[in-house]
Amino acid sequence: MRPQKALHPLVMRRKTRKRSKRKKRSLKKRKKPTKMKKMQTKKTNRTTKMQTKKKKKTKRTTEMKKSKKMKK
């Protein structure tokens, strides 16, 4: 079994490996375009769904129509 990492005395939590600034920058550059693409597709999907959504007929309206026909 691997020994557990000691808690950092000042912060009282486990110390994590620090990433270099250059690596962080490269990660940021690589991740940005995909994130933007995802956002755009989500937006378009939502708008198209809203346009194609059909109104649901409620029971109440159908009953009212039937009763009107019966009265005639």
Secondary structure in CASP SS format (residue, H / E / C, confidence):
PFRMAT SS
TARGET T0000
AUTHOR 0000-0000-0000
METHOD secondary structure of the structure
MODEL  1
M C 1.00
R C 1.00
P C 1.00
Q C 1.00
K C 1.00
A C 1.00
L E 1.00
H C 1.00
P C 1.00
L C 1.00
V C 1.00
M C 1.00
R C 1.00
R E 1.00
K C 1.00
T C 1.00
R C 1.00
K C 1.00
R C 1.00
S C 1.00
K H 1.00
R H 1.00
K H 1.00
K H 1.00
R H 1.00
S H 1.00
L H 1.00
K H 1.00
K H 1.00
R H 1.00
K H 1.00
K H 1.00
P H 1.00
T H 1.00
K H 1.00
M H 1.00
K H 1.00
K H 1.00
M H 1.00
Q H 1.00
T H 1.00
K H 1.00
K H 1.00
T H 1.00
N H 1.00
R H 1.00
T H 1.00
T H 1.00
K H 1.00
M H 1.00
Q H 1.00
T H 1.00
K C 1.00
K C 1.00
K C 1.00
K C 1.00
K C 1.00
T C 1.00
K H 1.00
R H 1.00
T H 1.00
T H 1.00
E H 1.00
M H 1.00
K H 1.00
K H 1.00
S H 1.00
K H 1.00
K H 1.00
M H 1.00
K H 1.00
K C 1.00
END
